[in-house]
């Protein structure tokens, strides 16, 4: 894939993905009751938090894959709870999406689609803020020596996002079609987040073949949107304190390149679904139904097939 060719080497590939700043948070009412043993939960929840036959274990990583370079042990549900993650509450209950730069009609991603997906996945209020031009943020920029394209410094954009954080914001997430970098030693970053400040910045620039001067293939809009949705789900879940998944095929698997990203599903495994349920307390069945509606609308055929089977499993008599 293009991003793998662009990185040119194991070390660059390993450095390409997201840098996260982990932070401690606070508890909120109701979270403790959602931490009960699975056997004590209502039947639909028990079925949702058990894998059944709908999940495959993570395979042995290849030489360029995430786990080959980052041998993570994974995070159990109990470890997640003990970490006291930052959780939404009655005051901070909204995810803000802050677009930077233009999102043209031929760009493959529509802002409204990202807003709808984020709302469907997390079951929270999601507000789309007006577009901010990157040139007005005072963020440092450079021309990448390999791609010859402009890049913006993630740290400066995180500081911009931290200013004037809305009172009801659980998180404020910057999204852009411009390329990003993390500092002088970085080729590029797909994104970066500061959990303590509840902000993140993510780029979809390299998900489009035209970034590399290539002609888009048939169905490219669907592919670009699907990749963008995976990044939003993955990185926003990190904001809830959910670590990379090493147990099952899951949207929380780490990725070093587009091969891994494209192989990931758009849904959470039962371990990480339980973490998100602990954080938000949404209706798990409605979570699946909202994702099914979105997947059917946008032609995510594999995800549609999986969600129909999973809903049937969770609603089994």
Residue, then its C-alpha position, 0 to 999 in steps of 0.5 A: x500500500x502507498x503509506x507503507x511505500x512512503x514510510x520506507x523502512x521498518x523504523x519509519x513505519x513503527x513511528x507513523x501511528x498515534x502518540x497518546x498521552x495517558x491521563x487519570x480521570x474521574x468516576x461518575x454516578x452509575x459506573x460502579x454498577x456497570x462494573x458488576x461481574x458478567x454473570x450478574x448482568x441482564x441476559x442481553x448484556x451477558x451475551x454482548x460481553x461474551x464473544x460467542x462465535x463472532x470474534x476471531x483472536x488476533x493473529x501472530x503479527x507479521x514483521x511490519x505489524x503493530x504488535x511486532x514493534x509494540x509487544x503490548x499485553x493488552x488491557x483487561x476490563x478489570x485493569x481498565x476500571x482500576x485505571x480510573x479513566x476519564x468518563x463523561x458526566x452530567x456536565x461533560x456529555x458532548x463530543x465536539x468535532x472541529x474541522x480544520x481546512x476545507x472538506x471538498x465534495x470530491x474529498x471522499x469524506x463529508x463532515x456530516x457523515x463523520x458526525x453521524x458515525x460518531x453519534x452512532x458509535x458512542x451514543x453521545x451528543x456530537x456537535x460539529x463546529x464551524x471550519x477553522x482554516x489552519x493558517x489562522x491557528x498559528x500552528x507551525x508548518x513545513x514541507x515534507x521532504x518525501x511527499x513534498x506536501x505541506x504538514x502542520x505540527x500536531x502539538x500546536x493544534x492540540x494547544x489550539x483545541x485546548x483553548x476555549x474548550x466548551x463547558x459541556x465538552x467531554x472531548x474536542x477532536x480536530x479532523x483535517x484533510x491536511x497532513x500532520x507531523x509530530x516534530x523534527x524527527x517525525x515523517x508524519x503522524x495520522x494523529x495525536x491526542x492529549x487525554x488530560x486536556x481531552x483533545x485530539x487531532x487526526x488527519x485523513x489525508x493519507x487515506x486517499x490514493x490521490x495524496x500519493x499521486x495515484x488514481x482512485x480506484x472504484x469505490x474509493x469514497x467508501x474506502x476513505x470514509x470507512x478508514x476515517x470512521x475507524x480512526x475516529x472510533x479508535x482514537x476517540x475510544x482512547x480518550x475514554x482510557x481504552x488501550x489497544x486490543x490484543x485479544x480479538x479482531x477489534x477496531x482497537x487493534x494497533x495499526x502500523x499501516x493501511x494493510x492492518x487498518x483495512x483488516x480491522x473491523x469497525x466494531x469493538x470486541x466484547x472486552x472493549x465494548x464492555x469498557x465503553x459501556x462502563x464509561x457511557x452506559x448506552x443501550x448496547x443493542x441500540x449501539x449495534x442497530x445504529x451502526x447497522x443503519x450507518x453501515x447499510x447506508x454507506x455500503x460497508x457490506x462486511x460490517x453490515x453482515x457482521x452486525x446482523x449476526x451479532x444482533x441476532x446473537x444478542x437478542x437470542x431467546 
